[in-house]
Amino acid sequence: MTFNPLKEKGIPLDKQLRNWEKIAGYPYKRESVDCYTRTRQILMNGIEIEGWNFKHNLLRMTTDSEIKKLVADTRHIETTQQITVNWLTPFNQSVLDTTLGYEQVAVDLTAWLAQNEPDEYVKETYDFGLLEDFDHLYRYSQFAYMVEGTNPNEILHNKTDVMFARPTQYHHNDNKIRMRKGYDKNTASPQTKANILTLLAGEQQTHNFYAEHGFMYGSDDLRRLYAEICDVEEEHVTMYETLIDPTETPLEKLLLREFMEVCCYQNCYNDEIDPKIKLIWEEFLAMEIEHLQIAGKLLQKFEKRDPEEIIGTEVFDTCHFEVQKKYVNSIIESEVDKRLDGREDMGYCKIDELDDNWPSYKVQEIVSGEGAPSETSVRVSAAALNSDVYSADNSIIKDREKLIQRALELKVQAPNTVSVDEYSSFEKNKCFIKK
């Protein structure tokens, strides 16, 4: 169902505050929750935190008292929304459990957005980031299995594959070459703008979660893996945020963020199978419709602009979750050896096309000089199981040695890199895990 969110009736702002029982709410059950209910919850938590952070910064840059008051009021409501969403997490869902959920968000959301993105350059950026998050899921799965005895499909429900992609040790770049070309705000589709803001919020919160929780394990190897992937998520934030046109005004950015939230809550409401959580998405959608209309009125008053010229008259499917295995496998097969080219056109190239003085070589030589934690993750499984932990169809597994050979880079390689021969020696199907 589509609708014009600027014309719908939301919940009046003075009716949006709730009591503590409703704000803190009750968690879902780890054992029975659908994995895509979890991914929606993880994503919307990140989106609310991104909105809260943006509005605090907007308040620090605004002199008009009317804007300040309305931004403060809507931010207060969104803070309580964030608490409700985040407090859906049950106490017995471990940090590693939640981490697998974060990476399932990243993989399946990015794949969905890539296939529903009208801008080809933005789509290519999504495809590039997709393979990195897919590899992160594989690395964390090794420790989930070895440290906590968790079959990753207890969390993933066999809807997202577990296998290597572009190895994490090659995700570390001179951060300047992560920057992408921004869209033109005057010609870009509202869908492109909402897509970017959705994924950006998810990646920003993934970085924050790893930064705030990665030290909580006693295993030095696991702590270092969180540190390594946290650093990559910082690069992802750089990559996605630079797709945005920096000349958008603060009120224009406010409107776009509220529009993105309306799109996401509408998607969550449409897709949710848990009846209690569906009611939350429905209520928050009505709240965000009001926030969007407030932002639209501010834009009209202070900039004399029609909000429909910026966001159009319909919502988009910016956070739909469904199985993406076929698409992800196609990107692995075509792009596992793809790299940022580091040139002025901010494009991409294959490994054998990289310049000898490619800026990221120096970064990778330093950070992985004594070993990459992401490679250690596989060695931990191999030492105990004579296999890695993986879950994927034979159509992609049968080519894994060829794929890893294409993905590894001979010029710069961590000293603990798991070689092609070592992958070939692993017992086949020993950890071909299914729920």
Order of alpha helices (4+ residues) and beta strands (2+ residues): alpha-alpha-alpha-alpha-alpha-alpha-alpha-alpha-alpha-alpha-alpha-alpha-beta-beta-alpha-alpha-alpha-alpha-alpha
